[in-house]
Amino acid sequence: MPSLKLSAGAEFPKVDVHFLDGSTRTLSSPGDGFDWQLVVVYRGKHCPMCTSYLKELNALLPEYHAQGIDVVAVSADPEEKARDQMEQVTPKFPVGYDLSIAQMERLGLYVSDPRSPSETDRPFAEPGVFVINADGQLQLIDISNAPFIRPDLKTLLGGIRFIRNPENNYPIRGTRHAA
């Protein structure tokens, strides 16, 4: 059964996630004095494209922080696999693990079963990127059903700069509902 997709402008679901630093955080609750949050859901250790994406995100982290954006990444991997993968990334942002299928569905993500035991040992989320504004609303949403399509992180950063500039008065887009 497919998961429900989240709507632009809707409140981001409150999802509690365990992080590698030992904390438990609620997604959509920015930390460290930031007022917006970027949540990056990645497929897991089995995905080399995810490792590259997270490395790029790590390199751009100071620019995201300069825009007031708290950045977190999360996957369905168990803690040990998440730790192993993060040895390659050395992230300066919090990394969550152990998303359940129910949490993935609540976030409107596509969920895949492994193609074989050599890929991974459990269902996992396909990529998702969510930008949550200071009101807890979904400002930007990007979900994919495969690792090959996800937003360019530099383009996303430029879009956030534009949106956050008060002179632009840029609304949440995609909120018109069919009559």
Secondary structure, DSSP 8 states (H G I E B T S, - for coil): -------TTSB---EEEEETTS-EEEET---TT-SEEEEEE---TT-HHHHHHHHHHHHHHHHHHHTTEEEEEE-SS-HHHHHHHHHHH--SS-EEE---HHHHHHTT--EE--SSTTT-SS-EE--EEEEE-TTSBEEEEEE-SSTT----HHHHHHHHHHHH-GGG----SS-----
